[in-house]
Amino acid sequence: MKIAGWVLSVLIALFLAGASAAPKFMGIEAATSTMEVVGWPMKYLVLIGAIEVVCMVLFLIPRTALLGAALTTGLLGGSLAANLRVDNPLFSHTLFSIYLGIAVWLALWLREEKVRAVFPLVR
C-alpha cells in the first residue's frame, strides 16, 4: 500500500507541476485563458503557480505531508468555487478539483499508517 501511495503522490505532483504550475510560470495560453474565464487578474498567475508548487513540495515531504494535503485541499476548494461561479462545465471543470482532492487524500491514506488509523475503512 505504501508504494502505491508514493506512486500516486508522485503522479499527482507531476501532474500539478506539468499541467498546472508550469503553464502559469510560462504564461501559456491555456493558463491565461483560464484566468480570464474565471475572472482572475493575470497578476496572480505566477503566485497561484507558486502556491501549487509549495503545496506539492509540502505534500511530498513525509514530515509535512498532512499540511501539504490540507493546503492543497484549500487550493482546490478555491478552484472549485471559481469554476462554479462562472458556470463552467460541471463534471470536467468544476468537479475536477474534487477528483484531484480525493486522489491527494487517497495517496496520503495509502502512504501514512497514522492517516489510515484516523480514517479506517473497517473498524
Residue, then its C-alpha position, 0 to 999 in steps of 0.5 A: m500500500k505504501i508504494a502505491g501511495w508514493v506512486l500516486s503522490v508522485l503522479i499527482a505532483l507531476f501532474l500539478a507541476g506539468a499541467s498546472a504550475a508550469p503553464k502559469f510560470m510560462g504564461i501559456e495560453a491555456a493558463t491565461s485563458t483560464m484566468e480570464v474565464v474565471g475572472w482572475p487578474m493575470k497578476y496572480l498567475v505566477l503566485i497561484g503557480a507558486i502556491e501549487v508548487v509549495c503545496m506539492v513540495l509540502f505534500l511530498i515531504p513525509r514530515t509535512a505531508l498532512l499540511g501539504a494535503a490540507l493546503t492543497t485541499g484549500l487550493l482546490g476548494g478555491s478552484l472549485a468555487a471559481n469554476l462554479r461561479v462562472d458556470n463552467p462545465l460541471f463534471s470536467h471543470t468544476l468537479f475536477s478539483i474534487y477528483l484531484g482532492i480525493a486522489v491527494w487524500l487517497a495517496l496520503w491514506l495509502r502512504e501514512e499508517k497514522v492517516r489510515a488509523v484516523f480514517p479506517l475503512v473497517r473498524 
